[in-house]
Amino acid sequence: QVQLQESGPGLVKPSQTLSLTCTVSGGSITTNPYYWTWIRQPPGKGLEWMGAIAYTGNTYYSPSLKSRTSIFRDTSKNQFTLQLSSVTPEDTAVYYCARFGSDTWGQGTQVTVSS
């Protein structure tokens, strides 16, 4: 069974860049037809789709976050990474990586943006 695990800092200062990595085991991120995805949930709010990188390497981003978001992968490590620049306290959330196409999620990681 495929498993996903998020890793990265739990605390980021305003204006800095958040970098989170998802490590995938039990399956390859280059396998058709999956989309490797980042979703977040701010406290007290719903889930927000941020973007994804497809098995082909093509990327897709939420229009509201596109200017600040980059998703890339390291196929040698079977990992994909989210970078969110110029963070503000409104970016505080639980961040999840997931495999769309089979609805498999990581456990999520809390990220707080604060001075």
HELIX and SHEET records of a PDB file:
HELIX    1   1 LYS A   66  ARG A   68  5                                   3    
HELIX    2   2 PRO A   89  ASP A   91  5                                   3    
SHEET    1   A 4 GLN A   3  SER A   7  0                                        
SHEET    2   A 4 LEU A  18  SER A  25 -1                                        
SHEET    3   A 4 GLN A  79  LEU A  84 -1                                        
SHEET    4   A 4 THR A  69  ASP A  74 -1                                        
SHEET    1   B 6 LEU A  11  VAL A  12  0                                        
SHEET    2   B 6 THR A 109  VAL A 113  1                                        
SHEET    3   B 6 ALA A  93  PHE A 100 -1                                        
SHEET    4   B 6 TYR A  35  GLN A  41 -1                                        
SHEET    5   B 6 GLU A  48  ALA A  54 -1                                        
SHEET    6   B 6 THR A  59  TYR A  61 -1                                        
SHEET    1   C 4 LEU A  11  VAL A  12  0                                        
SHEET    2   C 4 THR A 109  VAL A 113  1                                        
SHEET    3   C 4 ALA A  93  PHE A 100 -1                                        
SHEET    4   C 4 THR A 104  TRP A 105 -1                                        
END                                                                             
